[in-house]
Amino acid sequence: MGFSRLFIGLVEAYVLGGKSGYRVRLPYGVGGTLVITGENFLETPAIRFGGEAASQVRFISSERLEADVPASLAAGIYDVVVTNPGGVAAVRSSGLTVGELLYLPLVVQ
């Protein structure tokens, strides 16, 4: 049985003894575990960060998943995509940032 509607409500990370909020930031090269809450998750979902698959996914309930972010994930901003069996997917846009953002000044001559 599949659901025609899938929803991601909140993405949190538990890494280095701390907890981050709505949009997650992980240090580069460390990885971590994301807790994804929402609705209508099935027991064998696929979770991707951009084009990279989670290294491990744990189904906790139809409203909660855990996903391990590989330490090898490149620095950048990623959509978090949960796809249930059958292809129904939900996206948390820009839900994961790996590394620090660096803002450079614009120099006009």
N, C-alpha and C positions, 0 to 999 in steps of 0.2 A: 504494500500500500504506500502511495506517495502523496505528498501534499502539493497543491498547486501554488501555495504561497509560502515563502520562506523569508524570515526577517532576522537581521542582525541588530540587536539593540545596543550592546556595549562590548567593547574590547578592552580587556585589562591585562596587565602583565605583572607577573611576580618574578622579579629578578633581583639578585644581589640583596635579598632580605627586604626589599621594598615593594611598593605597589604603585603603579601609575594609573592614570585615569582614562578618560573617554577616547583619546587618540594616544597610542602607545609609542614611546621612544625607548629604544634599546641601544646600548653601546655597541659600536662596531666590533665584530669579532667575538662576541660573548654568547649570543643566542639567548634563549629564555623560553618561558612557557607563557602562552597567551591563554586567557580564559575568555571565551566568547559566549555571550548570552544572547538569547533571541527566542524565536518560536519555530516550531515544526522541524527541528533537526531530527534526522533519522540515524540509525545506528552505525552506518558506514559512510559518513560524508568524506569528501575530499576538501582539503583546505589548502589554498594557495596564497602566496604573497607575491603579487605581480605574476610572473611566470614560474616562480619557484614553489615547489610543494613543501608543506610542513613535513619535518622529519618524522614526526609521530603525531597521531590524532587519537584522542580519547573521548569517547561518547560517555557523558555523565548522565544526561537526561535529554528529553526533547527540547529543553530550554537552555542547556549548558554543554559546551564542548571545551576541551583543552587541546592546545596544539603547540608542539615544540618548534620554535624558530631555529633553523640551522645556524650555527655560528659562522658558517661560510657565506651567509647572505650578504651581498654587497651593500655598501652604504647607499641610502636613497629613501624615497618615500613610496610606500606600497599600498595598493588596495588590498584589503583582506576579503577573500572570496571563499564562501562556503557553498559547496555543491552537493546536494543530496543525490543518492542513487536515483536514476531516472532523469537527471539533468537539471532539475530546478535549482537555481542558484540565487544567492543574496550577496551583496557587495557592501562593505563599509569602505567608502572612498577615503583614501589617504589615512587609513586606520593604523598604519604602522610606519614609523620612521626608524631607520637604522643609522646610527652615527649622529653627529652634530651637524646642524645646518650652518653653513658659513656664508656670510653676506659680505661681499666685496664692494667697496665704493666705486661708483661710476666716475671716471675721470674724463672730462671733456676738454679738448684742447682747442 
